[in-house]
């Protein structure tokens, strides 16, 4: 899974696992859902809604893999003024 631009800033407005842009997501045989957590940072600023997008792609597949990613293969995350008040 990779992060794609938006108005939110990685490491400032949110953090990903290991605070990196690309995060491996592993599905066990038969799994169709995996949860990945992104922490939303709190601050004292009043801000407009900010966004970032997560793209799911196949990586490291082999000829005997039967994995398919259906459309849409991305989701946009909206951070709505997280001031911590």
Secondary structure as the mmCIF struct_conf table of DSSP 4:
data_model
#
loop_
_struct_conf.conf_type_id
_struct_conf.id
_struct_conf.beg_label_comp_id
_struct_conf.beg_label_asym_id
_struct_conf.beg_label_seq_id
_struct_conf.end_label_comp_id
_struct_conf.end_label_asym_id
_struct_conf.end_label_seq_id
STRN STRN1 UNK A 2 UNK A 4
BEND BEND1 UNK A 7 UNK A 8
STRN STRN2 UNK A 10 UNK A 10
TURN_TY1_P TURN_TY1_P1 UNK A 11 UNK A 13
STRN STRN3 UNK A 14 UNK A 15
HELX_RH_3T_P HELX_RH_3T_P1 UNK A 17 UNK A 19
BEND BEND2 UNK A 21 UNK A 21
STRN STRN4 UNK A 22 UNK A 22
HELX_LH_PP_P HELX_LH_PP_P1 UNK A 27 UNK A 28
TURN_TY1_P TURN_TY1_P2 UNK A 29 UNK A 30
STRN STRN5 UNK A 39 UNK A 40
HELX_LH_PP_P HELX_LH_PP_P2 UNK A 41 UNK A 42
BEND BEND3 UNK A 44 UNK A 44
STRN STRN6 UNK A 50 UNK A 55
BEND BEND4 UNK A 60 UNK A 60
TURN_TY1_P TURN_TY1_P3 UNK A 63 UNK A 64
HELX_LH_PP_P HELX_LH_PP_P3 UNK A 70 UNK A 70
BEND BEND5 UNK A 71 UNK A 71
HELX_LH_PP_P HELX_LH_PP_P4 UNK A 72 UNK A 72
STRN STRN7 UNK A 74 UNK A 79
#
